[in-house]
Amino acid sequence: MGKILDKISNGKVLVSDGAWGTFLQKKGLKTGECPEEWNLSHPDKVLDIAKSYIEAGADMIETNSFGGTCFKLEKYGLADKTFELNKAAAEISRKAAGEKFVLGSVGPTGKILMMGDVTEDELYEAFKVQAKGLEAGGADAIMIETMSDLDEARIAIRAAKENTRLEVFCTMTFEKTVIGEFRSMMGVSPADMVQTLVDAGADLLGANCGNGIAGMVGIVKEIRKTDSAIPILVHANAGMPIYRDGETVFPEQPAEMAKLIPEIVAAGANIIGGCCGTTPEHIAKIRQVIDDK
């Protein structure tokens, strides 16, 4: 099985998976429960989610490990199980993926460096343990995602790069400002992130969450303008969230999302998948458009 970057360098546009959090809730995950703990207590339910995206045509699936650093797990009294929970997450997705790829999901810690919540060394160690667990479970790449702080993203990339043999990907989350520019919550632009994260060792960059696919087109163009060669991944929401009947919903239907796929490929995206609100149906439609293209 060739590496993900090999497939991209051969000119392939690849399809990633969709949302996990909402899917876990549908399977019975309750508010206040630890999603990563399900890798040990409900592995079959986690496996079902992973399989559903492979069956929809995804070339790669993530792992149920987004909140898998010791900092997130300590809230549930599970910090001592960090390696074990991440290893189990990767093993489950590996079982579902077969010959397809597994992306070991690594989310932000919730700690803010500039506020003195945590030191760089503590962050590095936390990401190192998580990345090593994901590698041990059979992940093909580390997918650092939903980052808003450039320093945290940089440290996570370095920890994964220096302590595993895996490809290391990183996406940040951007939202449009009132004057129409894309910025992370910490004020980072897509152009700002490129050099810092490439220097840290990222093999691929991109954006996830924060935007529907329409918003992602502008972000991809900005990254591509800064770096013409770096592979780009996009995990877009199913449109922008709206509040309806007491709950937040993502309104974009699979066919609506799929309509914009040619535009985002033309902008320079190499891997396309979904974030909040996206389902196996969304991924199946994306797959169809890319195959037809």
QUILINJO-V606958 format. One record per backbone hydrogen bond with DSSP energy under -1.0 kcal/mol. CO is the residue of the C=O (numbers start at 1). NH is the residue of the N-H. E is the energy in kcal/mol with one decimal. If there is no record, write none. Layout:
CO,NH,E  CO,NH,E
This chain:
3,7,-1.6  4,8,-2.0  5,9,-2.6  6,10,-1.2  7,12,-2.0  8,11,-2.1  14,272,-2.4  15,59,-2.9  17,274,-3.3  20,24,-2.5  21,25,-1.9  22,26,-1.9  23,27,-1.5  24,29,-2.5  25,28,-1.3  30,33,-2.3  35,38,-1.0  36,39,-1.6  37,40,-1.7  37,41,-2.1  38,42,-2.1  42,46,-1.8  43,47,-2.6  44,48,-2.0  45,49,-1.4  46,50,-2.1  47,51,-2.9  48,52,-2.1  49,53,-1.2  50,54,-1.6  51,55,-3.0  52,56,-1.0  53,58,-2.3  54,57,-1.3  59,101,-2.5  61,103,-3.0  63,65,-2.1  65,68,-2.1  66,107,-1.8  69,73,-2.5  70,74,-2.1  73,76,-1.5  73,78,-2.5  74,77,-1.3  78,81,-2.2  79,82,-1.4  81,85,-3.0  82,86,-1.9  83,87,-2.5  84,88,-2.4  85,89,-1.9  86,90,-2.2  87,91,-2.4  88,92,-2.2  89,93,-2.0  90,94,-2.8  91,95,-2.1  92,96,-1.8  93,97,-2.6  94,98,-1.7  97,100,-2.5  101,61,-2.2  102,140,-2.6  102,141,-1.6  104,143,-3.0  106,145,-2.7  112,117,-1.8  113,116,-2.1  119,123,-2.1  120,124,-2.7  121,125,-2.4  122,126,-2.1  123,127,-2.6  124,128,-2.4  125,129,-2.2  126,130,-1.9  127,131,-2.8  128,132,-2.4  129,133,-1.9  130,134,-2.3  131,135,-2.4  132,136,-2.3  133,137,-1.5  134,139,-2.2  135,138,-1.4  140,167,-1.2  141,104,-3.5  142,169,-3.3  143,106,-2.5  144,171,-2.7  147,173,-2.4  149,153,-2.3  150,154,-2.5  151,155,-2.4  152,156,-2.4  153,157,-2.3  154,158,-2.3  155,159,-2.6  156,160,-2.1  157,161,-2.9  158,162,-2.6  160,164,-1.1  167,142,-2.7  168,203,-3.2  169,144,-2.5  171,147,-1.7  172,208,-1.5  175,183,-2.5  177,180,-2.1  181,177,-3.4  183,175,-2.8  184,187,-2.5  188,184,-2.6  189,193,-1.7  193,197,-2.5  194,198,-2.4  195,199,-2.6  196,200,-1.4  197,202,-2.6  204,170,-1.8  205,233,-2.3  206,172,-2.0  207,235,-2.3  211,237,-3.0  212,216,-1.5  213,217,-1.1  215,219,-1.1  216,220,-2.8  217,221,-2.2  218,222,-1.9  219,223,-2.4  220,224,-2.8  221,225,-2.0  222,226,-1.3  223,227,-2.5  231,205,-2.4  232,270,-2.7  232,271,-1.8  233,207,-1.6  234,273,-2.8  235,209,-2.0  236,275,-2.9  237,239,-2.2  238,252,-2.2  242,249,-3.3  244,247,-1.6  247,244,-3.4  249,242,-2.8  253,257,-2.3  254,258,-2.5  255,259,-1.4  257,260,-1.2  258,261,-1.5  260,264,-1.9  261,265,-2.4  262,266,-2.2  263,267,-1.5  264,269,-2.1  270,14,-2.8  271,234,-2.4  272,16,-2.3  273,236,-1.6  275,278,-2.2  276,238,-2.5  279,283,-2.0  280,284,-2.5  281,285,-1.8  282,286,-2.2  283,287,-2.7  284,288,-2.1  285,289,-2.3  286,290,-2.6  287,291,-2.6  288,292,-2.4  289,293,-2.1
